[in-house]
Amino acid sequence: MKKNVFKHSPIPYLFIAPQLLIILIFFVWPAWESIRISFFMEDPFGLGSTFVGLQNYIDILHNNFYLQSIKFTLIFSVLVTFFSLAIALLLAVKADKVIKGKNTYKILIIWPYAVAPAVAGMVGVFLLDYHVGPLYHLLNFFWDFDHKIDAVDASFAVVLVSVWKQISVNFVYFLAGLQGIPKAVQEAAKIDCRSNTKRFWSIIFPLLAPTTFFLLIINITYAFFDTFGIIDTLTRGRPGGATTTLVYKVYQDGFVGVDLGGSSAQSVILMLFVIALTVIQFKYIEKKIHY
């Protein structure tokens, strides 16, 4: 029996070659170099290296400051993800019901999306300034707020600015998801359930499950990596390393402390942690999502 053989044109491979080259140069090669360097003790001037095996990993896992950064990163990520999604969902539901001036309402909420994380951190610096910061004086009405010397206050400030920066992105997706729900479904839901709250959680919110799952992944990634600029401009990990995330710890040890082997080991651990988290999300959480 003669087999049918189809000729493959090289043109599709030429189209994807630039993207594959970018992935290879900026993702695969740096990841491989981090893994390789993590087994060496590098000379800070780049003149030589000594193979130390797993010693860098052992030193890291016995470092109290690193363990503290793990704890803060986990708490920080949960808080930023939860409040960013919750507030954005609330605003999207309210915006979906606005009739007059809805375009102005949406634009005002979306504006922070154009602000870079480092700029958002600088906004936080001015708002929390001892002398002219309105937010600093407002918070001092409720308690003796001082984010420069108090670890809890510094953590609160970083979470607050990070949540404000991310709300706009979540708002856009949630609003698009709400407007994508057919009107017939919404009208049928009003007939079946008179309570607005019950109708939302039992009918509307489950229909937003794919959007929510997508945003959950985006927000966790944002909390882990994209908040670097906010922390660097707002607190620089202070006081006493209380606001240092895993990504910022890699920067501090690698670029400030010039411990290339140790920072590479930290980046490998962070990469494995994110891979494990992603697998858990897609293997267990996505099963409960109905598209």
C-alpha positions in Angstrom: 0.0 0.0 0.0 1.4 3.3 -1.0 1.8 5.9 1.7 0.7 9.5 1.1 3.5 11.9 1.7 2.8 15.6 2.0 5.5 18.1 1.2 6.1 20.6 4.0 6.9 24.2 3.0 9.8 25.8 5.0 7.9 29.2 5.0 6.0 28.6 8.3 9.3 27.7 10.1 10.8 30.9 8.8 7.9 32.9 10.2 8.3 31.4 13.7 12.1 31.4 13.7 12.5 35.0 15.1 10.2 34.2 18.0 12.0 31.0 18.7 15.3 32.8 18.6 14.1 35.4 21.1 12.9 32.6 23.4 16.2 30.8 23.1 18.3 33.9 23.7 16.2 35.7 26.4 14.6 32.7 28.3 16.3 29.3 27.6 19.9 30.4 27.7 19.6 32.7 30.8 17.8 29.8 32.6 20.5 27.4 31.7 23.2 29.8 32.8 21.5 30.3 36.2 21.3 26.6 36.7 25.0 26.2 35.8 26.3 29.1 37.9 24.3 28.0 40.9 26.8 25.1 41.3 29.7 27.4 41.4 31.2 30.1 43.7 31.8 33.0 41.3 34.5 35.6 41.6 32.8 39.0 41.9 35.1 40.4 39.2 34.4 37.5 36.8 38.0 36.2 36.9 37.3 32.7 38.0 34.8 30.2 39.6 35.0 27.3 41.9 32.7 24.3 41.8 30.9 23.9 45.1 28.1 21.5 44.2 24.9 22.0 46.2 26.6 24.2 48.8 24.9 27.4 47.5 21.5 25.7 47.9 22.4 24.5 51.5 23.5 27.9 52.5 20.4 29.5 51.2 18.0 27.1 52.9 19.8 27.8 56.2 19.7 31.5 55.8 17.1 33.1 58.1 16.7 36.2 55.8 15.9 34.0 52.8 13.3 32.0 54.8 11.8 35.4 55.9 11.6 36.5 52.3 9.8 33.2 51.4 7.2 33.9 54.1 6.7 37.5 53.1 6.4 36.6 49.4 3.7 34.0 50.1 1.7 36.3 52.4 2.2 39.3 50.0 1.1 37.3 46.9 -2.0 36.1 48.6 -3.0 39.5 49.8 -2.3 41.3 46.5 -4.0 38.7 44.4 -7.1 38.5 46.6 -7.7 42.3 47.1 -6.8 43.1 43.4 -9.4 40.6 42.2 -12.0 41.4 44.8 -12.0 45.1 44.4 -11.8 44.9 40.6 -14.7 42.5 40.5 -16.8 44.9 42.7 -15.9 47.9 40.4 -16.7 45.9 37.3 -20.1 44.9 38.6 -20.9 48.5 39.5 -19.6 49.8 36.2 -21.7 47.3 34.3 -24.8 48.9 35.8 -23.8 52.5 35.3 -26.0 54.2 32.6 -24.9 57.9 32.8 -21.3 58.8 32.5 -20.2 55.2 32.2 -17.3 56.0 29.8 -15.8 58.5 32.2 -16.2 56.0 35.1 -14.4 53.3 33.1 -11.6 55.6 31.9 -10.8 56.8 35.5 -10.5 53.2 36.7 -8.4 52.1 33.7 -5.9 54.9 34.0 -3.5 53.2 36.5 -2.9 50.5 33.9 -0.6 52.9 32.0 1.5 53.5 35.1 4.8 51.5 35.3 5.4 49.6 38.6 8.4 51.8 39.4 6.3 54.9 38.8 3.6 53.5 41.0 6.2 53.0 43.7 7.2 56.7 43.3 3.6 57.7 43.6 3.5 55.8 46.8 6.6 57.5 48.0 5.0 61.0 47.6 1.7 59.9 49.1 3.4 58.4 52.1 5.9 61.3 52.6 6.3 62.5 56.2 5.7 66.1 55.4 3.5 66.4 52.3 2.0 62.9 51.9 -1.8 63.1 52.3 -2.1 59.3 52.6 0.5 59.3 55.4 -1.5 61.9 57.4 -4.8 60.1 56.7 -3.4 56.8 58.0 -2.0 58.5 61.1 -5.6 59.4 62.1 -6.2 55.7 62.7 -2.9 54.5 64.1 0.7 55.6 64.5 1.7 54.8 61.0 5.4 54.8 60.0 6.4 52.6 57.1 10.1 53.4 57.4 10.6 51.8 60.8 7.6 49.5 61.3 7.6 46.2 59.3 3.8 45.8 59.4 3.2 49.4 58.2 5.8 48.9 55.4 4.2 45.7 54.3 0.8 47.4 54.3 2.2 50.2 52.1 3.7 47.8 49.6 0.5 45.8 49.4 -1.7 48.9 49.1 0.3 50.3 46.1 0.6 46.9 44.4 -3.1 46.4 44.7 -3.9 49.9 43.3 -1.6 49.3 40.3 -3.2 45.9 39.4 -6.9 46.7 39.9 -7.2 48.4 36.5 -6.1 45.3 34.6 -8.4 43.0 36.4 -11.3 45.5 36.0 -10.9 45.5 32.2 -11.1 41.7 32.0 -14.0 41.4 34.5 -16.0 44.1 32.8 -15.4 42.4 29.4 -16.5 39.1 31.0 -19.7 40.6 32.4 -20.6 42.2 29.2 -20.0 38.9 27.4 -22.7 37.2 29.3 -25.8 37.0 27.1 -28.7 39.2 28.1 -31.1 36.3 27.8 -29.2 34.4 30.5 -29.2 37.5 32.8 -33.0 38.0 32.3 -33.6 34.3 33.0 -31.5 34.5 36.1 -33.6 37.4 37.4 -36.7 35.3 37.0 -35.2 32.3 38.7 -33.6 34.2 41.6 -34.9 37.5 43.0 -32.0 38.1 45.4 -29.3 40.1 43.6 -26.5 38.7 45.8 -27.6 35.1 45.5 -28.1 35.5 41.8 -24.6 36.9 41.3 -22.8 34.1 43.3 -24.9 31.2 42.0 -25.3 32.2 38.3 -23.2 35.2 37.2 -19.9 34.5 39.0 -19.7 30.9 37.8 -20.0 32.2 34.2 -16.9 34.4 35.0 -14.9 31.3 36.0 -12.6 31.2 32.9 -11.9 34.9 33.3 -11.3 34.6 37.0 -8.9 31.6 36.5 -6.9 33.5 33.9 -6.7 36.6 36.2 -5.7 34.4 39.1 -2.6 33.2 37.2 -1.8 36.7 35.9 -2.1 38.2 39.4 0.1 35.6 41.1 2.7 36.2 38.5 2.4 39.9 39.0 2.8 39.6 42.7 5.9 37.4 42.4 7.7 39.3 39.7 6.2 42.6 38.5 6.1 44.2 41.9 9.9 44.5 41.9 9.8 48.1 40.8 7.3 49.0 43.5 9.4 47.5 46.3 12.6 49.0 44.9 11.3 52.5 44.8 9.0 52.4 47.9 10.8 50.5 50.6 13.9 48.8 49.1 13.1 45.8 51.2 13.3 47.7 54.4 12.9 47.8 57.3 15.3 45.0 58.1 14.4 43.0 55.0 10.7 42.8 56.1 9.4 43.7 52.6 11.9 41.7 50.6 10.3 39.3 48.1 12.1 36.4 46.5 12.8 38.3 43.3 14.1 41.3 45.2 16.3 39.0 47.3 17.8 37.7 44.1 18.6 41.2 43.0 20.0 42.2 46.4 22.4 39.2 46.6 23.3 39.1 42.9 23.7 42.8 41.9 24.3 44.5 45.3 26.0 41.7 47.3 27.7 40.3 44.1 27.0 36.8 45.2 26.4 35.4 41.7 26.3 31.7 42.8 24.0 32.3 45.7 21.6 34.5 43.7 21.6 32.0 40.8 20.6 29.2 43.3 17.8 31.5 44.5 16.5 32.1 41.0 16.5 28.3 40.3 14.5 27.7 43.5 12.1 30.4 42.5 11.8 29.0 39.0 11.0 25.5 40.4 8.5 27.0 42.9 6.7 28.9 40.1 6.6 25.8 37.9 5.1 23.7 40.7 2.5 26.4 41.4 1.6 26.5 37.7 1.2 22.8 37.6 -1.1 22.8 40.6 -3.2 25.6 39.2 -3.7 23.8 35.8 -4.0 20.3 37.2 -6.4 20.9 40.1 -8.0 24.3 39.9 -8.7 24.3 36.1 -10.7 21.1 36.5 -13.3 23.1 38.3 -13.6 25.6 35.5 -16.4 25.2 33.0 -15.8 27.0 29.6 
